[in-house]
Amino acid sequence: MFYSFLRNCARLFYLIVYHIVVIGGENIPKEKGGYIIASNHVSNNDPPVVGITFKGKYTFMAKQELFEINPLFTWLIKRLGAFPVKRGAKDNSAIDRALESLKEGRIFVIFPEGTRSKDGTLGHAKSGVTLIAAQAKVPVVPVFIRYGRKKFRRNIYISIGKTIPAEHFDVDISDRKMLKQVSATIMDEIAKLQESMPDVD
């Protein structure tokens, strides 16, 4: 109940402050959980933008530094499903948290590049997204987000691709080369969404 209240507050805020355009809305899964959303990452607004577009409860990794800003902000993002992860470190507990959330029927949001892009260009995917999808045996929905340049009622376009079925991630998780190759195919789908994205002012 409280989660829904916070989500609705966030949705109202973003719909007032921004002009959000959803492309490929027909590709949003009917299920309210049990799958992964893999998106490019260019802004701290990315998680809430995804969160108000898809229906369901979310879990997502957030850099450790965000949990050190202040107690109120930490409390809020935890309530909305965030958990900390140390960038550049192998964190098996983060993988376990992601798997547990998917088992509970949540939507797990991940940014395969592992960090924000400063210039909007797509980077290389890390193997984590495939590692999680393979172990959870769940599908992945590719997403691409682009922001306009206006200061008020800024345009935000979020493009949703077709779901990549769980069978695509039936791989040997001990094979690091294969994990990276499959993760690269997810970025390829995100890149296709980028190519078809209209100009944003």
N, CA and C atoms as an extended XYZ file, in Angstrom:
603
Properties=species:S:1:pos:R:3:atomname:S:1:resname:S:1:resid:I:1 pbc="F F F"
N         0.827       -1.204        0.000 N   MET     1
C         0.000        0.000        0.000 CA  MET     1
C         0.869        1.265        0.000 C   MET     1
N         1.849        1.297        0.948 N   PHE     2
C         2.702        2.472        1.032 CA  PHE     2
C         3.572        2.606       -0.214 C   PHE     2
N         4.004        1.455       -0.760 N   TYR     3
C         4.798        1.470       -1.989 CA  TYR     3
C         3.991        2.109       -3.115 C   TYR     3
N         2.727        1.724       -3.230 N   SER     4
C         1.860        2.273       -4.282 CA  SER     4
C         1.678        3.770       -4.103 C   SER     4
N         1.578        4.216       -2.848 N   PHE     5
C         1.432        5.648       -2.569 CA  PHE     5
C         2.664        6.413       -3.046 C   PHE     5
N         3.861        5.905       -2.708 N   LEU     6
C         5.094        6.569       -3.131 CA  LEU     6
C         5.223        6.567       -4.647 C   LEU     6
N         4.871        5.449       -5.273 N   ARG     7
C         4.964        5.351       -6.730 CA  ARG     7
C         4.017        6.344       -7.388 C   ARG     7
N         2.810        6.484       -6.869 N   ASN     8
C         1.844        7.414       -7.443 CA  ASN     8
C         2.293        8.863       -7.263 C   ASN     8
N         2.938        9.154       -6.130 N   CYS     9
C         3.470       10.500       -5.901 CA  CYS     9
C         4.569       10.808       -6.915 C   CYS     9
N         5.447        9.836       -7.137 N   ALA    10
C         6.519       10.009       -8.108 CA  ALA    10
C         5.947       10.184       -9.514 C   ALA    10
N         4.946        9.409       -9.829 N   ARG    11
C         4.311        9.489      -11.150 CA  ARG    11
C         3.698       10.868      -11.371 C   ARG    11
N         2.988       11.380      -10.370 N   LEU    12
C         2.364       12.700      -10.477 CA  LEU    12
C         3.422       13.773      -10.681 C   LEU    12
N         4.496       13.695       -9.905 N   PHE    13
C         5.583       14.683      -10.011 CA  PHE    13
C         6.169       14.686      -11.416 C   PHE    13
N         6.492       13.518      -11.931 N   TYR    14
C         7.150       13.445      -13.237 CA  TYR    14
C         6.216       13.850      -14.376 C   TYR    14
N         4.942       13.554      -14.246 N   LEU    15
C         4.006       13.941      -15.302 CA  LEU    15
C         3.757       15.442      -15.311 C   LEU    15
N         3.949       16.099      -14.162 N   ILE    16
C         3.787       17.545      -14.087 CA  ILE    16
C         5.042       18.258      -14.601 C   ILE    16
N         6.194       17.803      -14.156 N   VAL    17
C         7.455       18.480      -14.458 CA  VAL    17
C         7.986       18.133      -15.848 C   VAL    17
N         7.712       16.924      -16.321 N   TYR    18
C         8.248       16.475      -17.599 CA  TYR    18
C         7.128       16.098      -18.574 C   TYR    18
N         7.480       16.071      -19.848 N   HIS    19
C         6.570       15.575      -20.876 CA  HIS    19
C         7.121       14.233      -21.335 C   HIS    19
N         6.503       13.156      -20.866 N   ILE    20
C         7.011       11.819      -21.129 CA  ILE    20
C         6.260       11.175      -22.289 C   ILE    20
N         7.025       10.700      -23.265 N   VAL    21
C         6.453       10.041      -24.439 CA  VAL    21
C         6.920        8.589      -24.451 C   VAL    21
N         5.971        7.677      -24.479 N   VAL    22
C         6.286        6.247      -24.490 CA  VAL    22
C         6.164        5.716      -25.917 C   VAL    22
N         7.212        5.091      -26.390 N   ILE    23
C         7.231        4.473      -27.712 CA  ILE    23
C         7.287        2.950      -27.520 C   ILE    23
N         6.450        2.233      -28.234 N   GLY    24
C         6.449        0.774      -28.105 CA  GLY    24
C         5.747        0.295      -26.857 C   GLY    24
N         4.751        1.052      -26.413 N   GLY    25
C         4.006        0.667      -25.222 CA  GLY    25
C         3.360       -0.705      -25.325 C   GLY    25
N         3.106       -1.144      -26.556 N   GLU    26
C         2.496       -2.464      -26.747 CA  GLU    26
C         3.454       -3.590      -26.356 C   GLU    26
N         4.731       -3.257      -26.192 N   ASN    27
C         5.724       -4.262      -25.804 CA  ASN    27
C         5.851       -4.435      -24.294 C   ASN    27
N         5.136       -3.627      -23.526 N   ILE    28
C         5.173       -3.762      -22.068 CA  ILE    28
C         4.510       -5.090      -21.699 C   ILE    28
N         5.210       -5.952      -20.965 N   PRO    29
C         4.607       -7.249      -20.583 CA  PRO    29
C         3.329       -7.071      -19.768 C   PRO    29
N         2.401       -7.968      -19.963 N   LYS    30
C         1.165       -7.923      -19.189 CA  LYS    30
C         1.409       -8.317      -17.737 C   LYS    30
N         2.422       -9.152      -17.528 N   GLU    31
C         2.768       -9.566      -16.173 CA  GLU    31
C         3.303       -8.364      -15.395 C   GLU    31
N         3.037       -8.350      -14.104 N   LYS    32
C         3.494       -7.243      -13.256 CA  LYS    32
C         4.788       -7.571      -12.521 C   LYS    32
N         5.499       -8.553      -13.007 N   GLY    33
C         6.765       -8.897      -12.389 CA  GLY    33
C         7.343      -10.169      -12.964 C   GLY    33
N         8.497      -10.555      -12.420 N   GLY    34
C         9.130      -11.766      -12.884 CA  GLY    34
C         9.909      -11.598      -14.178 C   GLY    34
N        10.388      -10.382      -14.444 N   TYR    35
C        11.219      -10.155      -15.617 CA  TYR    35
C        12.195       -9.014      -15.344 C   TYR    35
N        13.144       -8.854      -16.243 N   ILE    36
C        14.189       -7.840      -16.105 CA  ILE    36
C        13.977       -6.744      -17.134 C   ILE    36
N        14.181       -5.507      -16.717 N   ILE    37
C        14.240       -4.374      -17.644 CA  ILE    37
C        15.697       -3.961      -17.748 C   ILE    37
N        16.231       -3.948      -18.972 N   ALA    38
C        17.615       -3.540      -19.213 CA  ALA    38
C        17.602       -2.244      -20.019 C   ALA    38
N        18.135       -1.180      -19.437 N   SER    39
C        18.051        0.144      -20.060 CA  SER    39
C        19.418        0.815      -20.157 C   SER    39
N        19.532        1.734      -21.122 N   ASN    40
C        20.701        2.614      -21.123 CA  ASN    40
C        20.610        3.518      -19.897 C   ASN    40
N        21.692        4.182      -19.565 N   HIS    41
C        21.710        4.975      -18.332 CA  HIS    41
C        22.389        6.315      -18.582 C   HIS    41
N        21.580        7.376      -18.576 N   VAL    42
C        22.127        8.715      -18.827 CA  VAL    42
C        21.773        9.727      -17.737 C   VAL    42
N        20.897        9.352      -16.817 N   SER    43
C        20.430       10.313      -15.817 CA  SER    43
C        19.987        9.594      -14.551 C   SER    43
N        20.053       10.328      -13.423 N   ASN    44
C        19.514        9.777      -12.175 CA  ASN    44
C        17.999        9.644      -12.239 C   ASN    44
N        17.387       10.265      -13.249 N   ASN    45
C        15.940       10.161      -13.441 CA  ASN    45
C        15.536        8.845      -14.092 C   ASN    45
N        16.489        8.094      -14.602 N   ASP    46
C        16.156        6.873      -15.337 CA  ASP    46
C        15.310        5.881      -14.526 C   ASP    46
N        15.695        5.540      -13.274 N   PRO    47
C        14.875        4.575      -12.519 CA  PRO    47
C        13.426        5.005      -12.326 C   PRO    47
N        13.163        6.264      -11.881 N   PRO    48
C        11.750        6.639      -11.733 CA  PRO    48
C        10.996        6.731      -13.056 C   PRO    48
N        11.681        7.111      -14.132 N   VAL    49
C        11.019        7.168      -15.443 CA  VAL    49
C        10.576        5.766      -15.858 C   VAL    49
N        11.456        4.792      -15.653 N   VAL    50
C        11.082        3.402      -15.925 CA  VAL    50
C         9.948        2.975      -15.001 C   VAL    50
N        10.062        3.373      -13.723 N   GLY    51
C         9.100        2.953      -12.719 CA  GLY    51
C         7.679        3.430      -12.947 C   GLY    51
N         7.528        4.600      -13.565 N   ILE    52
C         6.170        5.098      -13.807 CA  ILE    52
C         5.630        4.642      -15.157 C   ILE    52
N         6.477        3.978      -15.949 N   THR    53
C         6.058        3.505      -17.270 CA  THR    53
C         5.544        2.073      -17.209 C   THR    53
N         6.209        1.245      -16.429 N   PHE    54
C         5.817       -0.153      -16.268 CA  PHE    54
C         5.028       -0.305      -14.966 C   PHE    54
N         4.086       -1.227      -14.962 N   LYS    55
C         3.288       -1.481      -13.758 CA  LYS    55
C         3.876       -2.646      -12.985 C   LYS    55
N         3.966       -2.477      -11.691 N   GLY    56
C         4.494       -3.537      -10.851 CA  GLY    56
C         5.424       -2.982       -9.794 C   GLY    56
N         5.949       -3.855       -8.953 N   LYS    57
C         6.907       -3.460       -7.932 CA  LYS    57
C         8.313       -3.721       -8.450 C   LYS    57
N         9.219       -2.817       -8.114 N   TYR    58
C        10.554       -2.841       -8.674 CA  TYR    58
C        11.623       -3.115       -7.646 C   TYR    58
N        12.740       -3.611       -8.157 N   THR    59
C        13.984       -3.668       -7.407 CA  THR    59
C        15.079       -3.219       -8.360 C   THR    59
N        16.001       -2.431       -7.868 N   PHE    60
C        17.107       -2.026       -8.718 CA  PHE    60
C        18.352       -1.746       -7.894 C   PHE    60
N        19.499       -1.989       -8.528 N   MET    61
C        20.771       -1.691       -7.894 CA  MET    61
C        21.041       -0.195       -7.985 C   MET    61
N        21.612        0.362       -6.947 N   ALA    62
C        22.005        1.767       -6.958 CA  ALA    62
C        23.393        1.889       -6.340 C   ALA    62
N        24.186        2.803       -6.859 N   LYS    63
C        25.552        2.939       -6.358 CA  LYS    63
C        25.549        3.287       -4.866 C   LYS    63
N        26.522        2.770       -4.162 N   GLN    64
C        26.633        2.921       -2.716 CA  GLN    64
C        26.550        4.375       -2.275 C   GLN    64
N        27.104        5.280       -3.098 N   GLU    65
C        27.163        6.693       -2.733 CA  GLU    65
C        25.785        7.313       -2.538 C   GLU    65
N        24.783        6.808       -3.249 N   LEU    66
C        23.436        7.360       -3.126 CA  LEU    66
C        22.838        7.106       -1.741 C   LEU    66
N        23.344        6.090       -1.062 N   PHE    67
C        22.824        5.753        0.266 CA  PHE    67
C        23.551        6.519        1.376 C   PHE    67
N        24.437        7.410        0.943 N   GLU    68
C        25.215        8.185        1.913 CA  GLU    68
C        24.907        9.677        1.836 C   GLU    68
N        23.887       10.046        1.034 N   ILE    69
C        23.541       11.461        0.877 CA  ILE    69
C        22.914       12.010        2.150 C   ILE    69
N        21.813       11.395        2.573 N   ASN    70
C        21.195       11.738        3.853 CA  ASN    70
C        20.211       10.629        4.233 C   ASN    70
N        19.886       10.502        5.515 N   PRO    71
C        19.023        9.398        5.977 CA  PRO    71
C        17.645        9.368        5.322 C   PRO    71
N        17.050       10.542        5.073 N   LEU    72
C        15.722       10.592        4.482 CA  LEU    72
C        15.734       10.050        3.067 C   LEU    72
N        16.735       10.460        2.278 N   PHE    73
C        16.833        9.990        0.901 CA  PHE    73
C        17.106        8.483        0.869 C   PHE    73
N        17.953        8.024        1.786 N   THR    74
C        18.241        6.591        1.885 CA  THR    74
C        16.976        5.802        2.184 C   THR    74
N        16.211        6.298        3.131 N   TRP    75
C        14.951        5.636        3.496 CA  TRP    75
C        14.008        5.577        2.303 C   TRP    75
N        13.924        6.672        1.547 N   LEU    76
C        13.002        6.755        0.420 CA  LEU    76
C        13.367        5.775       -0.686 C   LEU    76
N        14.641        5.773       -1.094 N   ILE    77
C        14.999        4.910       -2.222 CA  ILE    77
C        14.944        3.431       -1.833 C   ILE    77
N        15.187        3.136       -0.555 N   LYS    78
C        15.037        1.757       -0.105 CA  LYS    78
C        13.576        1.326       -0.173 C   LYS    78
N        12.679        2.240        0.210 N   ARG    79
C        11.248        1.952        0.143 CA  ARG    79
C        10.799        1.703       -1.291 C   ARG    79
N        11.473        2.333       -2.236 N   LEU    80
C        11.111        2.194       -3.647 CA  LEU    80
C        11.826        1.020       -4.315 C   LEU    80
N        12.577        0.248       -3.529 N   GLY    81
C        13.151       -0.978       -4.059 CA  GLY    81
C        14.630       -0.965       -4.356 C   GLY    81
N        15.330        0.120       -4.009 N   ALA    82
C        16.760        0.189       -4.304 CA  ALA    82
C        17.577       -0.535       -3.239 C   ALA    82
N        18.685       -1.108       -3.667 N   PHE    83
C        19.650       -1.643       -2.717 CA  PHE    83
C        21.055       -1.292       -3.206 C   PHE    83
N        21.988       -1.091       -2.277 N   PRO    84
C        23.317       -0.596       -2.656 CA  PRO    84
C        24.216       -1.646       -3.279 C   PRO    84
N        25.073       -1.178       -4.168 N   VAL    85
C        26.085       -2.036       -4.770 CA  VAL    85
C        27.339       -1.195       -4.975 C   VAL    85
N        28.479       -1.788       -4.722 N   LYS    86
C        29.742       -1.083       -4.905 CA  LYS    86
C        30.204       -1.254       -6.342 C   LYS    86
N        30.377       -0.123       -7.023 N   ARG    87
C        30.795       -0.172       -8.418 CA  ARG    87
C        32.226       -0.695       -8.536 C   ARG    87
N        32.440       -1.542       -9.541 N   GLY    88
C        33.769       -2.071       -9.789 CA  GLY    88
C        34.157       -3.222       -8.898 C   GLY    88
N        33.269       -3.612       -7.977 N   ALA    89
C        33.572       -4.717       -7.069 CA  ALA    89
C        32.660       -5.891       -7.365 C   ALA    89
N        33.190       -7.092       -7.195 N   LYS    90
C        32.375       -8.287       -7.375 CA  LYS    90
C        31.508       -8.446       -6.137 C   LYS    90
N        30.205       -8.315       -6.322 N   ASP    91
C        29.283       -8.305       -5.188 CA  ASP    91
C        28.235       -9.404       -5.374 C   ASP    91
N        28.528      -10.591       -4.839 N   ASN    92
C        27.603      -11.707       -4.995 CA  ASN    92
C        26.289      -11.463       -4.254 C   ASN    92
N        26.353      -10.678       -3.183 N   SER    93
C        25.132      -10.404       -2.428 CA  SER    93
C        24.137       -9.603       -3.262 C   SER    93
N        24.666       -8.732       -4.142 N   ALA    94
C        23.790       -7.949       -5.021 CA  ALA    94
C        23.086       -8.858       -6.018 C   ALA    94
N        23.817       -9.841       -6.541 N   ILE    95
C        23.221      -10.806       -7.457 CA  ILE    95
C        22.134      -11.590       -6.738 C   ILE    95
N        22.433      -11.993       -5.512 N   ASP    96
C        21.457      -12.754       -4.722 CA  ASP    96
C        20.200      -11.928       -4.465 C   ASP    96
N        20.372      -10.645       -4.180 N   ARG    97
C        19.215       -9.764       -3.939 CA  ARG    97
C        18.360       -9.655       -5.194 C   ARG    97
N        19.015       -9.541       -6.341 N   ALA    98
C        18.294       -9.447       -7.609 CA  ALA    98
C        17.502      -10.720       -7.878 C   ALA    98
N        18.133      -11.865       -7.662 N   LEU    99
C        17.470      -13.151       -7.892 CA  LEU    99
C        16.290      -13.336       -6.950 C   LEU    99
N        16.461      -12.938       -5.706 N   GLU   100
C        15.387      -13.076       -4.727 CA  GLU   100
C        14.196      -12.204       -5.106 C   GLU   100
N        14.466      -10.996       -5.572 N   SER   101
C        13.373      -10.090       -5.951 CA  SER   101
C        12.586      -10.638       -7.134 C   SER   101
N        13.274      -11.260       -8.083 N   LEU   102
C        12.596      -11.852       -9.234 CA  LEU   102
C        11.759      -13.053       -8.801 C   LEU   102
N        12.278      -13.814       -7.861 N   LYS   103
C        11.542      -14.959       -7.335 CA  LYS   103
C        10.269      -14.495       -6.626 C   LYS   103
N        10.335      -13.301       -6.035 N   GLU   104
C         9.170      -12.739       -5.339 CA  GLU   104
C         8.165      -12.118       -6.298 C   GLU   104
N         8.484      -12.132       -7.606 N   GLY   105
C         7.554      -11.591       -8.590 CA  GLY   105
C         7.720      -10.112       -8.852 C   GLY   105
N         8.878       -9.562       -8.499 N   ARG   106
C         9.142       -8.152       -8.777 CA  ARG   106
C         9.761       -7.985      -10.164 C   ARG   106
N         9.831       -6.738      -10.599 N   ILE   107
C        10.541       -6.382      -11.824 CA  ILE   107
C        11.926       -5.909      -11.401 C   ILE   107
N        12.951       -6.475      -11.998 N   PHE   108
C        14.305       -6.045      -11.669 CA  PHE   108
C        14.816       -5.126      -12.770 C   PHE   108
N        15.210       -3.916      -12.397 N   VAL   109
C        15.710       -2.922      -13.352 CA  VAL   109
C        17.225       -2.872      -13.261 C   VAL   109
N        17.883       -2.994      -14.403 N   ILE   110
C        19.341       -2.969      -14.419 CA  ILE   110
C        19.838       -2.135      -15.595 C   ILE   110
N        20.983       -1.496      -15.388 N   PHE   111
C        21.625       -0.726      -16.446 CA  PHE   111
C        22.891       -1.497      -16.828 C   PHE   111
N        22.842       -2.265      -17.917 N   PRO   112
C        23.919       -3.197      -18.263 CA  PRO   112
C        25.302       -2.574      -18.366 C   PRO   112
N        25.360       -1.273      -18.710 N   GLU   113
C        26.669       -0.630      -18.846 CA  GLU   113
C        27.367       -0.441      -17.500 C   GLU   113
N        26.578       -0.462      -16.427 N   GLY   114
C        27.159       -0.372      -15.095 CA  GLY   114
C        27.414        1.026      -14.592 C   GLY   114
N        27.272        2.026      -15.450 N   THR   115
C        27.478        3.412      -15.043 CA  THR   115
C        26.762        4.329      -16.016 C   THR   115
N        26.597        5.588      -15.610 N   ARG   116
C        25.930        6.549      -16.494 CA  ARG   116
C        26.839        6.980      -17.636 C   ARG   116
N        26.222        7.196      -18.785 N   SER   117
C        26.953        7.728      -19.938 CA  SER   117
C        26.893        9.255      -19.883 C   SER   117
N        28.038        9.895      -19.913 N   LYS   118
C        28.091       11.358      -19.811 CA  LYS   118
C        27.688       12.052      -21.110 C   LYS   118
N        27.872       11.368      -22.234 N   ASP   119
C        27.558       11.999      -23.519 CA  ASP   119
C        26.404       11.316      -24.261 C   ASP   119
N        25.776       10.333      -23.616 N   GLY   120
C        24.626        9.681      -24.231 CA  GLY   120
C        24.956        8.502      -25.125 C   GLY   120
N        26.240        8.286      -25.389 N   THR   121
C        26.607        7.153      -26.242 CA  THR   121
C        26.504        5.850      -25.439 C   THR   121
N        26.193        4.783      -26.141 N   LEU   122
C        26.080        3.483      -25.490 CA  LEU   122
C        27.452        2.853      -25.294 C   LEU   122
N        27.653        2.263      -24.123 N   GLY   123
C        28.903        1.579      -23.839 CA  GLY   123
C        28.732        0.075      -23.959 C   GLY   123
N        29.694       -0.648      -23.458 N   HIS   124
C        29.640       -2.109      -23.494 CA  HIS   124
C        28.909       -2.632      -22.267 C   HIS   124
N        28.154       -3.701      -22.463 N   ALA   125
C        27.409       -4.297      -21.349 CA  ALA   125
C        28.323       -5.173      -20.513 C   ALA   125
N        28.107       -5.123      -19.226 N   LYS   126
C        28.786       -6.046      -18.321 CA  LYS   126
C        27.992       -7.351      -18.308 C   LYS   126
N        28.577       -8.389      -17.744 N   SER   127
C        27.964       -9.712      -17.816 CA  SER   127
C        26.862       -9.935      -16.792 C   SER   127
N        26.704       -8.984      -15.846 N   GLY   128
C        25.749       -9.162      -14.759 CA  GLY   128
C        24.323       -9.404      -15.208 C   GLY   128
N        23.872       -8.696      -16.225 N   VAL   129
C        22.486       -8.830      -16.665 CA  VAL   129
C        22.202      -10.249      -17.152 C   VAL   129
N        23.139      -10.837      -17.910 N   THR   130
C        22.947      -12.203      -18.394 CA  THR   130
C        23.081      -13.211      -17.257 C   THR   130
N        23.990      -12.948      -16.341 N   LEU   131
C        24.174      -13.826      -15.190 CA  LEU   131
C        22.883      -13.944      -14.379 C   LEU   131
N        22.227      -12.814      -14.180 N   ILE   132
C        20.974      -12.802      -13.411 CA  ILE   132
C        19.851      -13.465      -14.206 C   ILE   132
N        19.718      -13.099      -15.479 N   ALA   133
C        18.649      -13.661      -16.309 CA  ALA   133
C        18.793      -15.168      -16.451 C   ALA   133
N        20.030      -15.648      -16.581 N   ALA   134
C        20.271      -17.083      -16.756 CA  ALA   134
C        19.900      -17.863      -15.504 C   ALA   134
N        20.265      -17.324      -14.347 N   GLN   135
C        19.971      -18.037      -13.096 CA  GLN   135
C        18.495      -17.954      -12.717 C   GLN   135
N        17.879      -16.811      -13.002 N   ALA   136
C        16.462      -16.635      -12.656 CA  ALA   136
C        15.539      -17.257      -13.699 C   ALA   136
N        16.089      -17.510      -14.896 N   LYS   137
C        15.301      -18.051      -16.014 CA  LYS   137
C        14.112      -17.145      -16.334 C   LYS   137
N        14.439      -15.874      -16.549 N   VAL   138
C        13.408      -14.871      -16.837 CA  VAL   138
C        13.750      -14.112      -18.116 C   VAL   138
N        12.750      -13.517      -18.761 N   PRO   139
C        12.993      -12.722      -19.964 CA  PRO   139
C        13.523      -11.331      -19.632 C   PRO   139
N        14.006      -10.653      -20.658 N   VAL   140
C        14.554       -9.299      -20.504 CA  VAL   140
C        13.875       -8.358      -21.493 C   VAL   140
N        13.458       -7.195      -21.001 N   VAL   141
C        12.844       -6.173      -21.858 CA  VAL   141
C        13.856       -5.050      -22.080 C   VAL   141
N        14.298       -4.814      -23.331 N   PRO   142
C        15.243       -3.726      -23.603 CA  PRO   142
C        14.534       -2.371      -23.641 C   PRO   142
N        15.209       -1.356      -23.122 N   VAL   143
C        14.629       -0.009      -23.049 CA  VAL   143
C        15.701        1.020      -23.402 C   VAL   143
N        15.281        2.058      -24.118 N   PHE   144
C        16.187        3.177      -24.390 CA  PHE   144
C        15.501        4.481      -24.000 C   PHE   144
N        16.229        5.331      -23.264 N   ILE   145
C        15.686        6.610      -22.785 CA  ILE   145
C        16.515        7.758      -23.344 C   ILE   145
N        15.814        8.790      -23.802 N   ARG   146
C        16.503        9.997      -24.283 CA  ARG   146
C        15.815       11.231      -23.706 C   ARG   146
N        16.624       12.222      -23.333 N   TYR   147
C        16.110       13.445      -22.715 CA  TYR   147
C        16.269       14.640      -23.644 C   TYR   147
N        15.275       15.525      -23.602 N   GLY   148
C        15.350       16.761      -24.355 CA  GLY   148
C        16.160       17.816      -23.618 C   GLY   148
N        16.217       19.019      -24.183 N   ARG   149
C        17.057       20.070      -23.624 CA  ARG   149
C        16.281       21.164      -22.904 C   ARG   149
N        14.962       21.117      -22.940 N   LYS   150
C        14.177       22.138      -22.268 CA  LYS   150
C        14.411       22.089      -20.761 C   LYS   150
N        14.242       23.250      -20.096 N   LYS   151
C        14.395       23.293      -18.651 CA  LYS   151
C        13.087       22.945      -17.946 C   LYS   151
N        11.965       23.384      -18.520 N   PHE   152
C        10.666       23.061      -17.924 CA  PHE   152
C         9.836       22.274      -18.922 C   PHE   152
N         9.109       21.300      -18.405 N   ARG   153
C         8.349       20.367      -19.244 CA  ARG   153
C         9.284       19.724      -20.263 C   ARG   153
N        10.447       19.347      -19.765 N   ARG   154
C        11.469       18.714      -20.587 CA  ARG   154
C        10.924       17.431      -21.197 C   ARG   154
N        11.206       17.208      -22.454 N   ASN   155
C        10.758       15.995      -23.117 CA  ASN   155
C        11.607       14.799      -22.688 C   ASN   155
N        10.943       13.710      -22.379 N   ILE   156
C        11.623       12.445      -22.108 CA  ILE   156
C        10.964       11.374      -22.966 C   ILE   156
N        11.751       10.759      -23.820 N   TYR   157
C        11.252        9.675      -24.654 CA  TYR   157
C        11.770        8.362      -24.086 C   TYR   157
N        10.881        7.423      -23.869 N   ILE   158
C        11.275        6.088      -23.419 CA  ILE   158
C        10.740        5.078      -24.426 C   ILE   158
N        11.671        4.381      -25.063 N   SER   159
C        11.324        3.422      -26.112 CA  SER   159
C        11.480        2.000      -25.569 C   SER   159
N        10.459        1.184      -25.769 N   ILE   160
C        10.419       -0.170      -25.217 CA  ILE   160
C        10.468       -1.189      -26.348 C   ILE   160
N        11.430       -2.070      -26.281 N   GLY   161
C        11.592       -3.074      -27.321 CA  GLY   161
C        10.849       -4.362      -27.008 C   GLY   161
N        10.883       -5.274      -27.946 N   LYS   162
C        10.230       -6.567      -27.752 CA  LYS   162
C        11.001       -7.390      -26.726 C   LYS   162
N        10.264       -8.134      -25.954 N   THR   163
C        10.856       -8.958      -24.900 CA  THR   163
C        11.787      -10.017      -25.477 C   THR   163
N        12.973      -10.121      -24.875 N   ILE   164
C        13.910      -11.186      -25.236 CA  ILE   164
C        13.575      -12.384      -24.352 C   ILE   164
N        13.174      -13.505      -24.930 N   PRO   165
C        12.688      -14.636      -24.118 CA  PRO   165
C        13.752      -15.226      -23.210 C   PRO   165
N        13.288      -15.871      -22.155 N   ALA   166
C        14.195      -16.466      -21.169 CA  ALA   166
C        15.132      -17.493      -21.803 C   ALA   166
N        14.652      -18.191      -22.851 N   GLU   167
C        15.469      -19.219      -23.499 CA  GLU   167
C        16.766      -18.642      -24.077 C   GLU   167
N        16.752      -17.370      -24.382 N   HIS   168
C        17.938      -16.700      -24.943 CA  HIS   168
C        19.091      -16.703      -23.940 C   HIS   168
N        18.754      -16.831      -22.662 N   PHE   169
C        19.759      -16.744      -21.600 CA  PHE   169
C        20.080      -18.110      -20.995 C   PHE   169
N        19.760      -19.156      -21.741 N   ASP   170
C        20.082      -20.510      -21.303 CA  ASP   170
C        21.547      -20.783      -21.646 C   ASP   170
N        22.441      -20.281      -20.808 N   VAL   171
C        23.875      -20.347      -21.084 CA  VAL   171
C        24.619      -20.911      -19.878 C   VAL   171
N        25.868      -21.267      -20.123 N   ASP   172
C        26.740      -21.744      -19.054 CA  ASP   172
C        27.272      -20.526      -18.304 C   ASP   172
N        26.818      -20.315      -17.072 N   ILE   173
C        27.193      -19.096      -16.343 CA  ILE   173
C        28.657      -19.094      -15.902 C   ILE   173
N        29.339      -20.221      -16.057 N   SER   174
C        30.768      -20.250      -15.723 CA  SER   174
C        31.633      -19.802      -16.906 C   SER   174
N        30.992      -19.648      -18.067 N   ASP   175
C        31.699      -19.234      -19.288 CA  ASP   175
C        31.616      -17.707      -19.409 C   ASP   175
N        32.649      -17.021      -18.970 N   ARG   176
C        32.629      -15.555      -18.951 CA  ARG   176
C        32.510      -14.953      -20.358 C   ARG   176
N        33.152      -15.598      -21.320 N   LYS   177
C        33.095      -15.102      -22.688 CA  LYS   177
C        31.667      -15.161      -23.222 C   LYS   177
N        30.983      -16.250      -22.932 N   MET   178
C        29.605      -16.396      -23.392 CA  MET   178
C        28.691      -15.381      -22.697 C   MET   178
N        28.913      -15.168      -21.412 N   LEU   179
C        28.104      -14.192      -20.678 CA  LEU   179
C        28.218      -12.807      -21.312 C   LEU   179
N        29.436      -12.425      -21.653 N   LYS   180
C        29.647      -11.107      -22.273 CA  LYS   180
C        29.021      -11.036      -23.662 C   LYS   180
N        29.105      -12.139      -24.400 N   GLN   181
C        28.532      -12.157      -25.745 CA  GLN   181
C        27.018      -12.003      -25.702 C   GLN   181
N        26.368      -12.710      -24.779 N   VAL   182
C        24.910      -12.617      -24.668 CA  VAL   182
C        24.511      -11.232      -24.158 C   VAL   182
N        25.280      -10.685      -23.232 N   SER   183
C        24.998       -9.329      -22.743 CA  SER   183
C        25.116       -8.321      -23.885 C   SER   183
N        26.068       -8.568      -24.785 N   ALA   184
C        26.247       -7.677      -25.937 CA  ALA   184
C        25.018       -7.687      -26.837 C   ALA   184
N        24.334       -8.832      -26.930 N   THR   185
C        23.134       -8.893      -27.760 CA  THR   185
C        22.007       -8.045      -27.162 C   THR   185
N        21.993       -7.917      -25.836 N   ILE   186
C        21.007       -7.038      -25.192 CA  ILE   186
C        21.297       -5.593      -25.572 C   ILE   186
N        22.572       -5.211      -25.527 N   MET   187
C        22.940       -3.847      -25.918 CA  MET   187
C        22.633       -3.595      -27.384 C   MET   187
N        22.734       -4.644      -28.206 N   ASP   188
C        22.377       -4.494      -29.621 CA  ASP   188
C        20.903       -4.120      -29.762 C   ASP   188
N        20.048       -4.740      -28.955 N   GLU   189
C        18.617       -4.425      -29.004 CA  GLU   189
C        18.351       -3.009      -28.509 C   GLU   189
N        19.084       -2.588      -27.493 N   ILE   190
C        18.953       -1.216      -26.989 CA  ILE   190
C        19.425       -0.229      -28.061 C   ILE   190
N        20.495       -0.596      -28.774 N   ALA   191
C        21.020        0.269      -29.848 CA  ALA   191
C        20.007        0.418      -30.976 C   ALA   191
N        19.260       -0.643      -31.273 N   LYS   192
C        18.224       -0.558      -32.309 CA  LYS   192
C        17.147        0.445      -31.910 C   LYS   192
N        16.810        0.455      -30.626 N   LEU   193
C        15.821        1.421      -30.131 CA  LEU   193
C        16.368        2.837      -30.255 C   LEU   193
N        17.652        2.995      -30.001 N   GLN   194
C        18.277        4.304      -30.131 CA  GLN   194
C        18.230        4.796      -31.577 C   GLN   194
N        18.476        3.900      -32.518 N   GLU   195
C        18.505        4.268      -33.931 CA  GLU   195
C        17.127        4.721      -34.422 C   GLU   195
N        16.086        4.159      -33.875 N   SER   196
C        14.731        4.501      -34.320 CA  SER   196
C        14.107        5.627      -33.476 C   SER   196
N        14.881        6.139      -32.533 N   MET   197
C        14.369        7.204      -31.656 CA  MET   197
C        14.255        8.520      -32.429 C   MET   197
N        13.117        9.212      -32.305 N   PRO   198
C        12.977       10.508      -32.990 CA  PRO   198
C        13.863       11.566      -32.336 C   PRO   198
N        14.089       12.664      -33.054 N   ASP   199
C        14.847       13.773      -32.475 CA  ASP   199
C        14.080       14.359      -31.313 C   ASP   199
N        14.796       14.712      -30.259 N   VAL   200
C        14.170       15.254      -29.059 CA  VAL   200
C        14.683       16.660      -28.827 C   VAL   200
N        13.754       17.640      -28.681 N   ASP   201
C        14.210       19.023      -28.488 CA  ASP   201
C        14.267       19.375      -27.006 C   ASP   201
